[in-house]
Structure formats: structure tokens, C-alpha cells
Amino acid sequence: MKKMGRTTEPLTVKQTQAVTEYLNSNLSLIEVAEKYETTKSGLAYWLKKYRKEQELNAKEDKRGETKLN
């Protein structure tokens, strides 16, 4: 049985495209969410997850290794 709810897996290509389109356009969360057939809260979660992934990548690039907490 498939587990429901949030996962710790990285964003999919589709999720990343939705987030970058939102960040690089003047469209609202609702407009981008509708285009990618998700909810406003789903897109907001992807955005939060995207920013956290970017932050971790920046720390890794800066230090050469990932610092966990």
C-alpha cells in the first residue's frame, strides 16, 4: 500500500518546473498550480522544499560537504 502524505524525496522534474515558473514569472500561486494540475498549498509546499534543497546545495558547494543541522 502506498504511503500517503509528505515525503522526503527530492522534487520531481514537473515540480521543479512549476516552482521555477512561479519564481520567474508574474503568475500567482493559483495560476501556476492550475497549470500544473495541483493545489495552491501543494505548490507552496514544493516552493518551500525547493528553497530548502537550494539552501542545502549552497552549503554543500561552500563547504564541500553537507552539514546536517
TISE-208692 format. One record per atom (N, C-alpha, C, O, CB): residue number from 1; atom name; x, y, z. Coordinates in steps of 0.05 Angstrom, whole numbers, plus 5000, padded with zeros to 4 digits. Atoms other than C-alpha are relative to their C-alpha. Glycine has a CB too. Layout:
N
<k:NUM; a:CA; X:X; Y:Y; Z:Z>
...
This chain:
69
<k:1; a:N; X:5017; Y:4976; Z:5000>
<k:1; a:CA; X:5000; Y:5000; Z:5000>
<k:1; a:C; X:5018; Y:5025; Z:5000>
<k:1; a:O; X:5037; Y:5027; Z:5015>
<k:1; a:CB; X:4981; Y:5000; Z:5024>
<k:2; a:N; X:4984; Y:4976; Z:5002>
<k:2; a:CA; X:5027; Y:5068; Z:4981>
<k:2; a:C; X:4995; Y:5018; Z:5024>
<k:2; a:O; X:4972; Y:5022; Z:5032>
<k:2; a:CB; X:4993; Y:5015; Z:4974>
<k:3; a:N; X:5001; Y:4982; Z:4977>
<k:3; a:CA; X:5043; Y:5115; Z:5038>
<k:3; a:C; X:4989; Y:5027; Z:4991>
<k:3; a:O; X:4997; Y:5038; Z:4970>
<k:3; a:CB; X:5027; Y:5003; Z:5013>
<k:4; a:N; X:5012; Y:4974; Z:5006>
<k:4; a:CA; X:5002; Y:5180; Z:5038>
<k:4; a:C; X:5015; Y:5022; Z:5015>
<k:4; a:O; X:5028; Y:5016; Z:5036>
<k:4; a:CB; X:4970; Y:5000; Z:5006>
<k:5; a:N; X:4989; Y:4977; Z:4985>
<k:5; a:CA; X:5026; Y:5249; Z:5058>
<k:5; a:C; X:5026; Y:5009; Z:4988>
<k:5; a:O; X:5034; Y:5002; Z:4965>
<k:5; a:CB; X:5005; Y:4993; Z:5028>
<k:6; a:N; X:4975; Y:4988; Z:5009>
<k:6; a:CA; X:5091; Y:5287; Z:5051>
<k:6; a:C; X:5023; Y:4980; Z:5000>
<k:6; a:O; X:5024; Y:4961; Z:5016>
<k:6; a:CB; X:5008; Y:5024; Z:5018>
<k:7; a:N; X:4977; Y:5018; Z:5001>
<k:7; a:CA; X:5155; Y:5253; Z:5031>
<k:7; a:C; X:5026; Y:5016; Z:5002>
<k:7; a:O; X:5026; Y:5040; Z:5000>
<k:7; a:CB; X:5000; Y:4984; Z:4974>
<k:8; a:N; X:4974; Y:4987; Z:4999>
<k:8; a:CA; X:5229; Y:5268; Z:5039>
<k:8; a:C; X:5015; Y:4997; Z:4974>
<k:8; a:O; X:5038; Y:5004; Z:4972>
<k:8; a:CB; X:5016; Y:4988; Z:5023>
<k:9; a:N; X:4987; Y:5003; Z:5025>
<k:9; a:CA; X:5244; Y:5251; Z:4967>
<k:9; a:C; X:5003; Y:5027; Z:4986>
<k:9; a:O; X:4988; Y:5045; Z:4991>
<k:9; a:CB; X:4984; Y:4981; Z:4982>
<k:10; a:N; X:4996; Y:4974; Z:5014>
<k:10; a:CA; X:5272; Y:5306; Z:4922>
<k:10; a:C; X:4976; Y:5006; Z:4981>
<k:10; a:O; X:4961; Y:4988; Z:4974>
<k:10; a:CB; X:5026; Y:4999; Z:4983>
<k:11; a:N; X:5021; Y:4992; Z:5019>
<k:11; a:CA; X:5225; Y:5345; Z:4877>
<k:11; a:C; X:5003; Y:4986; Z:4973>
<k:11; a:O; X:5025; Y:4981; Z:4964>
<k:11; a:CB; X:5000; Y:5031; Z:4997>
<k:12; a:N; X:4999; Y:5012; Z:5027>
<k:12; a:CA; X:5206; Y:5314; Z:4811>
<k:12; a:C; X:5006; Y:5022; Z:4980>
<k:12; a:O; X:5007; Y:5046; Z:4987>
<k:12; a:CB; X:4973; Y:4986; Z:4993>
<k:13; a:N; X:4995; Y:4981; Z:5021>
<k:13; a:CA; X:5222; Y:5348; Z:4745>
<k:13; a:C; X:4976; Y:5019; Z:4997>
<k:13; a:O; X:4979; Y:5043; Z:4994>
<k:13; a:CB; X:5007; Y:4986; Z:4973>
<k:14; a:N; X:5024; Y:4984; Z:5003>
<k:14; a:CA; X:5150; Y:5371; Z:4739>
<k:14; a:C; X:4997; Y:5020; Z:5023>
<k:14; a:O; X:4990; Y:5044; Z:5019>
<k:14; a:CB; X:4975; Y:4982; Z:4999>
<k:15; a:N; X:5002; Y:4983; Z:4976>
<k:15; a:CA; X:5150; Y:5400; Z:4810>
<k:15; a:C; X:5020; Y:5023; Z:4998>
<k:15; a:O; X:5014; Y:5046; Z:5004>
<k:15; a:CB; X:5004; Y:4985; Z:5025>
<k:16; a:N; X:4979; Y:4979; Z:5003>
<k:16; a:CA; X:5216; Y:5437; Z:4797>
<k:16; a:C; X:4992; Y:5020; Z:4978>
<k:16; a:O; X:4997; Y:5044; Z:4981>
<k:16; a:CB; X:5027; Y:4987; Z:4994>
<k:17; a:N; X:5009; Y:4982; Z:5021>
<k:17; a:CA; X:5188; Y:5465; Z:4732>
<k:17; a:C; X:4979; Y:5019; Z:5009>
<k:17; a:O; X:4979; Y:5043; Z:5003>
<k:17; a:CB; X:4990; Y:4984; Z:4975>
<k:18; a:N; X:5022; Y:4984; Z:4990>
<k:18; a:CA; X:5126; Y:5490; Z:4767>
<k:18; a:C; X:5012; Y:5022; Z:5019>
<k:18; a:O; X:5004; Y:5046; Z:5017>
<k:18; a:CB; X:4980; Y:4983; Z:5016>
<k:19; a:N; X:4988; Y:4981; Z:4981>
<k:19; a:CA; X:5168; Y:5524; Z:4822>
<k:19; a:C; X:5016; Y:5021; Z:4985>
<k:19; a:O; X:5013; Y:5045; Z:4990>
<k:19; a:CB; X:5018; Y:4986; Z:5020>
<k:20; a:N; X:4984; Y:4980; Z:5014>
<k:20; a:CA; X:5217; Y:5557; Z:4774>
<k:20; a:C; X:4982; Y:5018; Z:4982>
<k:20; a:O; X:4989; Y:5041; Z:4979>
<k:20; a:CB; X:5021; Y:4986; Z:4982>
<k:21; a:N; X:5018; Y:4983; Z:5015>
<k:21; a:CA; X:5160; Y:5581; Z:4730>
<k:21; a:C; X:4987; Y:5021; Z:5018>
<k:21; a:O; X:4984; Y:5044; Z:5011>
<k:21; a:CB; X:4978; Y:4983; Z:4986>
<k:22; a:N; X:5012; Y:4981; Z:4981>
<k:22; a:CA; X:5127; Y:5613; Z:4791>
<k:22; a:C; X:5021; Y:5021; Z:5008>
<k:22; a:O; X:5014; Y:5045; Z:5008>
<k:22; a:CB; X:4991; Y:4985; Z:5026>
<k:23; a:N; X:4979; Y:4981; Z:4991>
<k:23; a:CA; X:5193; Y:5645; Z:4813>
<k:23; a:C; X:5008; Y:5019; Z:4977>
<k:23; a:O; X:5016; Y:5042; Z:4983>
<k:23; a:CB; X:5024; Y:4985; Z:5010>
<k:24; a:N; X:4991; Y:4984; Z:5023>
<k:24; a:CA; X:5209; Y:5671; Z:4743>
<k:24; a:C; X:4978; Y:5014; Z:4984>
<k:24; a:O; X:4984; Y:5025; Z:4963>
<k:24; a:CB; X:5016; Y:4983; Z:4982>
<k:25; a:N; X:5022; Y:4988; Z:5015>
<k:25; a:CA; X:5141; Y:5697; Z:4723>
<k:25; a:C; X:4984; Y:5018; Z:5019>
<k:25; a:O; X:4990; Y:5020; Z:5043>
<k:25; a:CB; X:4981; Y:4979; Z:4988>
<k:26; a:N; X:5018; Y:4983; Z:4984>
<k:26; a:CA; X:5088; Y:5746; Z:4747>
<k:26; a:C; X:4974; Y:4986; Z:5006>
<k:26; a:O; X:4955; Y:4998; Z:5014>
<k:26; a:CB; X:4995; Y:5026; Z:4985>
<k:27; a:N; X:5024; Y:5015; Z:4994>
<k:27; a:CA; X:5038; Y:5690; Z:4755>
<k:27; a:C; X:4997; Y:4995; Z:5030>
<k:27; a:O; X:5016; Y:4994; Z:5044>
<k:27; a:CB; X:5000; Y:4973; Z:4984>
<k:28; a:N; X:5005; Y:5006; Z:4972>
<k:28; a:CA; X:5004; Y:5676; Z:4821>
<k:28; a:C; X:5003; Y:4971; Z:5006>
<k:28; a:O; X:5005; Y:4954; Z:4987>
<k:28; a:CB; X:4972; Y:5010; Z:5008>
<k:29; a:N; X:4998; Y:5029; Z:4992>
<k:29; a:CA; X:5010; Y:5611; Z:4860>
<k:29; a:C; X:4976; Y:4985; Z:4988>
<k:29; a:O; X:4980; Y:4963; Z:4979>
<k:29; a:CB; X:5000; Y:4998; Z:5031>
<k:30; a:N; X:5024; Y:5014; Z:5010>
<k:30; a:CA; X:4939; Y:5594; Z:4839>
<k:30; a:C; X:5002; Y:4995; Z:4970>
<k:30; a:O; X:4996; Y:4973; Z:4961>
<k:30; a:CB; X:4974; Y:5017; Z:5006>
<k:31; a:N; X:4997; Y:5003; Z:5029>
<k:31; a:CA; X:4953; Y:5606; Z:4765>
<k:31; a:C; X:5020; Y:4978; Z:4993>
<k:31; a:O; X:5014; Y:4962; Z:4975>
<k:31; a:CB; X:5009; Y:5026; Z:4987>
<k:32; a:N; X:4980; Y:5020; Z:5006>
<k:32; a:CA; X:5015; Y:5563; Z:4765>
<k:32; a:C; X:4990; Y:4972; Z:5009>
<k:32; a:O; X:4994; Y:4952; Z:4996>
<k:32; a:CB; X:5027; Y:5006; Z:5014>
<k:33; a:N; X:5011; Y:5026; Z:4990>
<k:33; a:CA; X:4982; Y:5509; Z:4808>
<k:33; a:C; X:4979; Y:4988; Z:4981>
<k:33; a:O; X:4980; Y:4964; Z:4976>
<k:33; a:CB; X:4987; Y:5005; Z:5028>
<k:34; a:N; X:5020; Y:5010; Z:5019>
<k:34; a:CA; X:4924; Y:5504; Z:4759>
<k:34; a:C; X:5013; Y:4989; Z:4975>
<k:34; a:O; X:5005; Y:4969; Z:4965>
<k:34; a:CB; X:4980; Y:5023; Z:4993>
<k:35; a:N; X:4985; Y:5009; Z:5024>
<k:35; a:CA; X:4972; Y:5498; Z:4700>
<k:35; a:C; X:5013; Y:4973; Z:5004>
<k:35; a:O; X:5013; Y:4956; Z:4986>
<k:35; a:CB; X:5021; Y:5021; Z:4993>
<k:36; a:N; X:4986; Y:5025; Z:4994>
<k:36; a:CA; X:5009; Y:5441; Z:4734>
<k:36; a:C; X:4982; Y:4980; Z:5014>
<k:36; a:O; X:4991; Y:4960; Z:5025>
<k:36; a:CB; X:5025; Y:5005; Z:5017>
<k:37; a:N; X:5020; Y:5018; Z:4990>
<k:37; a:CA; X:4945; Y:5408; Z:4759>
<k:37; a:C; X:5005; Y:4992; Z:5029>
<k:37; a:O; X:5005; Y:4968; Z:5036>
<k:37; a:CB; X:4997; Y:4976; Z:4983>
<k:38; a:N; X:4997; Y:5005; Z:4972>
<k:38; a:CA; X:4959; Y:5415; Z:4833>
<k:38; a:C; X:4985; Y:5022; Z:5016>
<k:38; a:O; X:4971; Y:5038; Z:5003>
<k:38; a:CB; X:5031; Y:5000; Z:5008>
<k:39; a:N; X:5013; Y:4980; Z:4983>
<k:39; a:CA; X:4933; Y:5457; Z:4891>
<k:39; a:C; X:5019; Y:5022; Z:5007>
<k:39; a:O; X:5043; Y:5020; Z:5004>
<k:39; a:CB; X:4988; Y:4987; Z:5026>
<k:40; a:N; X:4984; Y:4977; Z:4991>
<k:40; a:CA; X:4957; Y:5524; Z:4916>
<k:40; a:C; X:5018; Y:4991; Z:5023>
<k:40; a:O; X:5042; Y:4998; Z:5024>
<k:40; a:CB; X:4982; Y:5024; Z:5008>
<k:41; a:N; X:4984; Y:5009; Z:4977>
<k:41; a:CA; X:4981; Y:5491; Z:4981>
<k:41; a:C; X:5021; Y:4980; Z:4991>
<k:41; a:O; X:5043; Y:4979; Z:5003>
<k:41; a:CB; X:4981; Y:4988; Z:5021>
<k:42; a:N; X:4981; Y:5019; Z:5011>
<k:42; a:CA; X:5015; Y:5436; Z:4941>
<k:42; a:C; X:5024; Y:5014; Z:4988>
<k:42; a:O; X:5047; Y:5007; Z:4993>
<k:42; a:CB; X:4988; Y:4981; Z:4980>
<k:43; a:N; X:4979; Y:4984; Z:5012>
<k:43; a:CA; X:5054; Y:5487; Z:4901>
<k:43; a:C; X:5016; Y:5015; Z:5021>
<k:43; a:O; X:5041; Y:5017; Z:5019>
<k:43; a:CB; X:4988; Y:5019; Z:4979>
<k:44; a:N; X:4986; Y:4986; Z:4978>
<k:44; a:CA; X:5071; Y:5526; Z:4964>
<k:44; a:C; X:5019; Y:4981; Z:5014>
<k:44; a:O; X:5041; Y:4989; Z:5022>
<k:44; a:CB; X:4979; Y:5012; Z:5020>
<k:45; a:N; X:4982; Y:5020; Z:4987>
<k:45; a:CA; X:5099; Y:5462; Z:4995>
<k:45; a:C; X:5024; Y:4994; Z:4982>
<k:45; a:O; X:5046; Y:4993; Z:4992>
<k:45; a:CB; X:4984; Y:4974; Z:5005>
<k:46; a:N; X:4978; Y:5004; Z:5019>
<k:46; a:CA; X:5141; Y:5449; Z:4932>
<k:46; a:C; X:5020; Y:5023; Z:5001>
<k:46; a:O; X:5044; Y:5019; Z:5001>
<k:46; a:CB; X:4989; Y:4996; Z:4971>
<k:47; a:N; X:4983; Y:4977; Z:4999>
<k:47; a:CA; X:5167; Y:5520; Z:4936>
<k:47; a:C; X:5017; Y:5000; Z:5025>
<k:47; a:O; X:5041; Y:5006; Z:5024>
<k:47; a:CB; X:4982; Y:5026; Z:4999>
<k:48; a:N; X:4985; Y:5002; Z:4975>
<k:48; a:CA; X:5187; Y:5511; Z:5009>
<k:48; a:C; X:5022; Y:4979; Z:4998>
<k:48; a:O; X:5044; Y:4983; Z:5006>
<k:48; a:CB; X:4981; Y:4994; Z:5023>
<k:49; a:N; X:4981; Y:5022; Z:5003>
<k:49; a:CA; X:5220; Y:5445; Z:4993>
<k:49; a:C; X:5023; Y:5007; Z:4980>
<k:49; a:O; X:5046; Y:5000; Z:4985>
<k:49; a:CB; X:4985; Y:4975; Z:4990>
<k:50; a:N; X:4980; Y:4991; Z:5019>
<k:50; a:CA; X:5256; Y:5475; Z:4932>
<k:50; a:C; X:5020; Y:5019; Z:5013>
<k:50; a:O; X:5044; Y:5016; Z:5009>
<k:50; a:CB; X:4986; Y:5015; Z:4976>
<k:51; a:N; X:4982; Y:4981; Z:4986>
<k:51; a:CA; X:5284; Y:5532; Z:4974>
<k:51; a:C; X:5019; Y:4985; Z:5019>
<k:51; a:O; X:5042; Y:4992; Z:5022>
<k:51; a:CB; X:4984; Y:5021; Z:5014>
<k:52; a:N; X:4983; Y:5015; Z:4981>
<k:52; a:CA; X:5309; Y:5482; Z:5026>
<k:52; a:C; X:5021; Y:4984; Z:4985>
<k:52; a:O; X:5044; Y:4983; Z:4994>
<k:52; a:CB; X:4982; Y:4981; Z:5017>
<k:53; a:N; X:4980; Y:5015; Z:5017>
<k:53; a:CA; X:5342; Y:5439; Z:4972>
<k:53; a:C; X:5022; Y:5019; Z:4990>
<k:53; a:O; X:5045; Y:5012; Z:4990>
<k:53; a:CB; X:4986; Y:4987; Z:4977>
<k:54; a:N; X:4981; Y:4980; Z:5010>
<k:54; a:CA; X:5375; Y:5502; Z:4944>
<k:54; a:C; X:5019; Y:5008; Z:5022>
<k:54; a:O; X:5043; Y:5011; Z:5018>
<k:54; a:CB; X:4986; Y:5024; Z:4988>
<k:55; a:N; X:4984; Y:4993; Z:4977>
<k:55; a:CA; X:5400; Y:5521; Z:5013>
<k:55; a:C; X:5020; Y:4978; Z:5006>
<k:55; a:O; X:5043; Y:4984; Z:5012>
<k:55; a:CB; X:4982; Y:5006; Z:5024>
<k:56; a:N; X:4982; Y:5022; Z:4994>
<k:56; a:CA; X:5429; Y:5452; Z:5025>
<k:56; a:C; X:5022; Y:4998; Z:4978>
<k:56; a:O; X:5045; Y:4992; Z:4985>
<k:56; a:CB; X:4985; Y:4973; Z:5001>
<k:57; a:N; X:4980; Y:5001; Z:5022>
<k:57; a:CA; X:5463; Y:5453; Z:4956>
<k:57; a:C; X:5020; Y:5022; Z:5003>
<k:57; a:O; X:5044; Y:5018; Z:4997>
<k:57; a:CB; X:4985; Y:5002; Z:4973>
<k:58; a:N; X:4982; Y:4977; Z:4997>
<k:58; a:CA; X:5493; Y:5521; Z:4971>
<k:58; a:C; X:5020; Y:4994; Z:5023>
<k:58; a:O; X:5044; Y:5000; Z:5021>
<k:58; a:CB; X:4985; Y:5026; Z:5006>
<k:59; a:N; X:4982; Y:5007; Z:4977>
<k:59; a:CA; X:5521; Y:5496; Z:5038>
<k:59; a:C; X:5020; Y:4979; Z:4991>
<k:59; a:O; X:5044; Y:4980; Z:4998>
<k:59; a:CB; X:4984; Y:4989; Z:5024>
<k:60; a:N; X:4983; Y:5022; Z:5010>
<k:60; a:CA; X:5549; Y:5434; Z:5003>
<k:60; a:C; X:5022; Y:5012; Z:4982>
<k:60; a:O; X:5045; Y:5005; Z:4984>
<k:60; a:CB; X:4984; Y:4979; Z:4985>
<k:61; a:N; X:4981; Y:4987; Z:5018>
<k:61; a:CA; X:5582; Y:5477; Z:4949>
<k:61; a:C; X:5021; Y:5016; Z:5015>
<k:61; a:O; X:5045; Y:5016; Z:5008>
<k:61; a:CB; X:4986; Y:5017; Z:4980>
<k:62; a:N; X:4983; Y:4982; Z:4984>
<k:62; a:CA; X:5611; Y:5524; Z:5001>
<k:62; a:C; X:5021; Y:4985; Z:5016>
<k:62; a:O; X:5044; Y:4993; Z:5019>
<k:62; a:CB; X:4984; Y:5018; Z:5018>
<k:63; a:N; X:4983; Y:5014; Z:4981>
<k:63; a:CA; X:5640; Y:5472; Z:5047>
<k:63; a:C; X:5011; Y:4974; Z:4988>
<k:63; a:O; X:5029; Y:4962; Z:5000>
<k:63; a:CB; X:4984; Y:4993; Z:5025>
<k:64; a:N; X:4991; Y:5024; Z:5012>
<k:64; a:CA; X:5650; Y:5413; Z:5001>
<k:64; a:C; X:4986; Y:4975; Z:5011>
<k:64; a:O; X:4991; Y:4953; Z:5002>
<k:64; a:CB; X:5029; Y:4997; Z:5004>
<k:65; a:N; X:5016; Y:5022; Z:4989>
<k:65; a:CA; X:5604; Y:5370; Z:5043>
<k:65; a:C; X:4975; Y:5012; Z:5013>
<k:65; a:O; X:4974; Y:5035; Z:5020>
<k:65; a:CB; X:5017; Y:4984; Z:5021>
<k:66; a:N; X:5025; Y:4991; Z:4989>
<k:66; a:CA; X:5534; Y:5375; Z:5070>
<k:66; a:C; X:5002; Y:5000; Z:5031>
<k:66; a:O; X:5010; Y:4980; Z:5043>
<k:66; a:CB; X:4977; Y:4982; Z:4991>
<k:67; a:N; X:5002; Y:4998; Z:4971>
<k:67; a:CA; X:5526; Y:5399; Z:5141>
<k:67; a:C; X:4972; Y:4995; Z:5009>
<k:67; a:O; X:4953; Y:5010; Z:5001>
<k:67; a:CB; X:5010; Y:5029; Z:5010>
<k:68; a:N; X:5027; Y:5006; Z:4990>
<k:68; a:CA; X:5467; Y:5367; Z:5175>
<k:68; a:C; X:4996; Y:5012; Z:5027>
<k:68; a:O; X:5009; Y:5005; Z:5046>
<k:68; a:CB; X:4996; Y:4969; Z:5001>
<k:69; a:N; X:5007; Y:4985; Z:4976>
<k:69; a:CA; X:5437; Y:5413; Z:5226>
<k:69; a:C; X:5025; Y:5011; Z:5013>
<k:69; a:O; X:5023; Y:5024; Z:5033>
<k:69; a:CB; X:4986; Y:4983; Z:5020>
